């Protein structure tokens, strides 16, 4: 597994991308001051985009059906968790665009080669906001587990 977007798995049989480009833009507006140099002020992260691109050879890799699955995910307008096979959690992303170029065709018109570009935009605030307070979640699970053991004890 190279990457997952929701339940869609990027791998050799589906959409093996050859490049992953991550762009994070930060906001630094400049405030003008009388008699002094302008002062930039950090306002936080503006936008984070990930662009996946590559070439599909439907005889070897995934093809039109795999790209159709990504288009259907985009049509839903939902955010999906983006996780790398190495364990990196990128956050929640929406599909902005899916671009395809079909070339080198078989006699029936099916492409032998499909070049694609997939653009994703992050929509969550931060990983901490996405997962919440881990300690509070763990405490909640412990409380529930304690309640379940009490219920089980009453059944025996």
C-alpha positions in Angstrom: 0.0 0.0 0.0 1.4 3.4 -1.0 -1.4 5.6 0.3 -5.1 5.5 1.2 -7.7 8.2 0.7 -10.7 7.0 2.7 -11.1 3.4 1.7 -9.4 3.9 -1.7 -6.0 2.3 -1.7 -3.3 3.6 -4.0 -1.2 0.5 -5.1 0.1 -1.1 -8.3 -3.3 -2.6 -9.0 -5.2 0.6 -8.7 -3.5 4.0 -9.1 0.2 3.8 -8.5 1.4 7.5 -8.5 4.9 8.4 -9.5 5.0 11.7 -7.8 3.5 13.2 -4.7 3.8 17.0 -4.3 2.8 18.6 -1.0 2.3 22.4 -0.9 1.6 24.3 2.3 1.0 28.0 2.1 1.4 30.2 5.2 -0.2 33.7 5.8 2.3 36.5 6.4 0.5 39.8 5.7 2.7 42.9 5.9 1.7 45.9 8.1 3.0 49.2 7.0 4.5 51.5 9.7 5.3 55.2 9.6 9.1 55.8 9.6 9.9 52.0 10.0 10.1 49.0 7.9 6.9 47.1 7.2 6.3 44.4 9.8 5.1 41.0 8.7 2.7 39.2 11.0 2.2 35.4 11.0 -1.5 34.5 10.9 -1.2 30.7 10.4 -1.6 28.1 7.7 -3.5 29.2 4.7 -3.9 26.2 2.5 -2.4 22.7 2.1 -2.6 20.8 -1.2 -1.3 17.4 -2.3 -0.9 16.6 -5.9 -0.5 13.0 -7.1 0.5 12.3 -10.6 1.6 9.4 -12.7 1.1 7.1 -15.6 -1.2 4.1 -15.7 -0.7 1.2 -18.0 -4.1 -0.6 -17.8 -2.5 -3.9 -18.9 -0.2 -3.8 -15.8 -1.7 -1.3 -13.4 -5.2 0.0 -12.6 -7.0 1.9 -15.3 -10.3 3.7 -16.0 -12.2 1.9 -13.2 -9.7 3.0 -10.6 -9.9 6.6 -11.8 -13.7 6.3 -11.9 -13.7 5.3 -8.2 -11.8 8.5 -7.4 -14.2 10.6 -9.5 -17.2 9.0 -7.6 -15.5 9.9 -4.3 -15.0 13.5 -5.5 -18.7 13.6 -6.6 -19.8 13.0 -3.0 -18.1 16.2 -1.8 -16.9 14.6 1.4 -13.6 14.8 3.2 -11.5 11.6 3.5 -8.6 10.7 5.7 -5.3 10.6 3.8 -2.8 8.1 5.2 0.6 7.0 3.8 1.7 3.4 3.9 4.7 4.4 6.1 2.2 5.5 8.8 2.2 9.3 8.1 -1.2 10.8 8.7 -1.8 13.8 6.5 -5.3 14.8 7.7 -8.7 15.1 6.1 -8.7 15.9 2.4 -11.3 16.6 -0.3 -10.7 15.8 -4.0 -10.4 19.0 -6.0 -9.7 17.7 -9.4 -9.0 14.5 -11.4 -7.2 15.1 -14.7 -6.7 12.3 -17.3 -4.9 12.1 -20.6 -5.5 9.0 -22.6 -2.9 8.0 -25.3 -1.6 5.1 -27.3 -4.9 3.3 -28.0 -5.8 -0.3 -28.7 -7.9 -1.1 -31.8 -11.1 -0.9 -29.8 -10.3 2.6 -28.5 -9.2 1.6 -25.0 -6.1 3.5 -23.9 -2.8 1.7 -23.4 -1.5 4.7 -21.4 -3.4 7.0 -19.0 -1.6 10.0 -17.5 -3.3 11.4 -14.5 -3.1 14.2 -11.9 -5.1 14.2 -8.7 -5.3 17.3 -6.6 -6.4 17.1 -2.9 -7.0 20.0 -0.4 -6.8 19.6 3.3 -10.0 20.7 5.1 -9.4 19.9 8.8 -7.9 22.4 11.3 -5.1 20.2 12.6 -4.4 16.6 13.5 -5.2 17.5 17.1 -8.6 18.8 16.1 -9.2 15.7 13.9 -8.5 13.2 16.7 -9.4 15.4 19.6 -7.9 15.1 23.1 -6.4 11.6 23.1 -6.3 11.6 26.9 -10.1 12.4 27.1 -10.8 9.6 24.6 -8.7 7.1 26.5 -10.4 8.1 29.8 -13.8 7.7 28.1 -12.8 4.2 26.9 -11.6 3.2 30.3 -14.9 4.4 31.9 -16.9 2.4 29.3 -14.8 -0.7 29.9 -15.3 -0.4 33.6 -19.1 -0.1 33.1 -19.1 -3.1 30.9 -17.2 -5.2 33.5 -19.8 -4.2 36.1 -22.6 -5.3 33.7 -20.9 -8.6 33.0 -20.4 -9.2 36.7 -24.2 -8.7 37.2 -25.0 -11.3 34.6 -22.8 -14.0 36.2 
